[in-house]
Amino acid sequence: MNKESITDTTFVSKINKIKILNAVRNNGGSTRPEIARRLGLSLPTVTRLVDSLIHREKLIREKGSGAVERGRPPKLLEFSGDNHYVVGLSIGANHISGVLTDLNTRILARQDIPTRSSRGYRALIRSVARLILDLIRTSQIQDTDVLGVGIAIGGLIDKRRNVLQYSAVFDWKEKDLARDLGELVRKPIRFDHTARVMALGELWYGIGRRIENFVCVLWGYGIGAAFILEGKPVYGTHGMAGEFGHIPVAGHSAIRCQCGNYGCLETLASGWGIANTAKACLRQKAGGLLYQLCEKNPGRVTTRLVAQAAAQGDEMCRQILGQACEYMGMGLATLINLFNPQAIILGGGIMRSENLVLDRVIQETRKYSLRNLNEEILIQPVQLGDHCKTMGAVSLILDEVLNLNILHSPSGG
């Protein structure tokens, strides 16, 4: 057998093994003959690959026996997700959140630390490495059982080169997170834009279990979007699809976006845009509840304080949030008119004030979008709540595992 034939055979074997692994994970309690029938493979092939998944990769195990009219009952198979672990991280402007889970997504440890980005890139990477090691220690598991680290982070990510090309939040350029963090923790590192990571979390654990076409919108310090079409994420040519915050919605605006343009959605409806608008209002006319909450220092105004004041009846803050909701509605209407999704899922820091913004956003979205397209669309918060980013980050590694790309030993068969 020549080298090319061996390569082809190995590739086909890996593909079949991936199909078997996912069939067992999605249909717990299957037997080898059932899997062979379902996948159209021979029983000897399934038996050989299942044995490898049990003894080499340790991703499947036997449990009990299936029903049979005569002869020896076949063994039932199940996904072995409780002996391998994954770390999921969300690196935000103010906080870094982390979880450690098994492959069944059972959370064993959780921890948050302040970002402190002013100390520089290297210091932040060291903080992230310490957080990962703390999560492993807290969980009291073996370091060797952790398969990898998934990370959600904002910015332009060049998927071709696997680098963070630019992050406005941290003012980073050309950062190789996988290499730099991997050198400190000695684990495979996977990272992606926060909005897409949120969408992957929803695809794996949330609304994606019942619909295949949706848009996940990150509405926080910044604004981004991720598109799931036919159950798969859309990346674009360079992996940078989803810069929703930079669509123009107010060309007359005098506020300059971090991208350098004027009138971007992010300048008018994001967390930093809302806070900047409130600061400008207080500098023009001091007073009111927000002025008291920021201790009479407009420089201390945050989106959280604006929401707090609005919830307590501050009319200026209610108007600021209402205006942000209108602009967001314009943006979401554009997404509906262009992509005709089944649902739009909203997550991020602004959605912690869901009671103040969601109904207004839905109202504005329906006003600006085509009626034939918006009548049946769902517009709702992420189902995973505050865990949407970290659990989405976990799914980055879980996807690699289920495709046999991250394992302790090479895939066989």
Steps between C-alpha positions, in 0.01 A plus 500: 500500500652833397524808722206674331273198558601485866419870538159455335421200721602688814285799401193283433559316828511829691182626332318177587627517856369858532160385369490216752606725790231756424237231445574359846502845659171602340328163545615361834428134552578389141660166421765420241250334260261797532779746419610290202144505361450870570827607336503243220834351614600138536480350848874403501593862414278638776633245749862587420445877525288476815775295665746780421261764638467295819863406560710766326301825499290395802201697368253209499426230757275199530200491731265209545356301213234558239185293457522198270267209424773236486876468532742721687359852564712781346660753729351850522736790436505848653709814467769512768498871581574497870869413490623779269483873577496836325561859613280775352595868538342832411743793490299821530579866544451485878500134604643166398260215573601135500342159545635147504259233379505136399401404146141464618522874584463440873667802666757401762650844569425862421702817563506868397791744518535867400649552154749779586591547135692820581788282622563387145459191283764279662371570852145417393611173338678404823180576695301279264754219543472525880121489474517180293734334749282614792193344337685169459621505861157591635344211306750253647548324169815388323655765278549236229122446481440858379476483122515868416394860558235687303492882509242762405648842428394807306689625197587423140622140482680385187402132481748434219798588721326431833596837647310781670559762236359792697308562822364850557414415862860417591678688218677178396634430155622172351485289818555124482291396801522128432880504495555744786253342741584147388863556600386568857235231552618233253149435369337538157344847478205590278353849488237687304300822498267526799184527289584185304593316818161597648333371185688170526386467860140552390550257211628226732298556815224753431265596220714319243356171621172586324578758227780520242495862380553777751707807576664547837564864589750607765368819660750608760802730519516448124257359246553197279300228330543139396300311243395136521368380165383142452651416839849629415683823589580749224859630510543702182810509281750575776290390797392854584128482414271659757631853559140607550595790727654681205199526273409870457164598652545877545722662240445844656646391835793704632620212719804326360510124529806308620532379141546860383163547328192695609145377555584137578240307699763436767545872573127541564378178660796316659596511865776750440273704273224517763749599771658768278159648417411517870834662588446766234149571633628544857779730388244719326257496791604360837234359731255215533523149633787391273702800618460377856581138412826601332588709806474822299783390271380436141827321429381215724183435304459141377226325309410316819440832679290627209284186519475529878385859477253416223354217708446750783313741273772741377343649188828598331635145534174352375526717190863400443415130522191553283709666231753216513214250462371684194839488330541133592154434354614661174803275496305184578247588230786511251607150607144371460455657158834362377512152651140402581600301811266296718619681812718778633664421833626787716775468760762714670514752781214721379266204520551485875248787489264290290192641675598850385601431140359180351139605433614831353755330274241254374260787431760700306621194309150418379445863405806517273498147350279361223177365642507183292839413651446603864159351574626160612854580608603440861688779675613387842790492748765228488376186673830448682482837678825621657672171407448545126857617434687252718288203392538609140875502558472144637327400175806615301698218661214250509461542123871424457472192721199362314693545176794316658731800462588531872585179682770360724592235247483505121183370344526143383292252310 
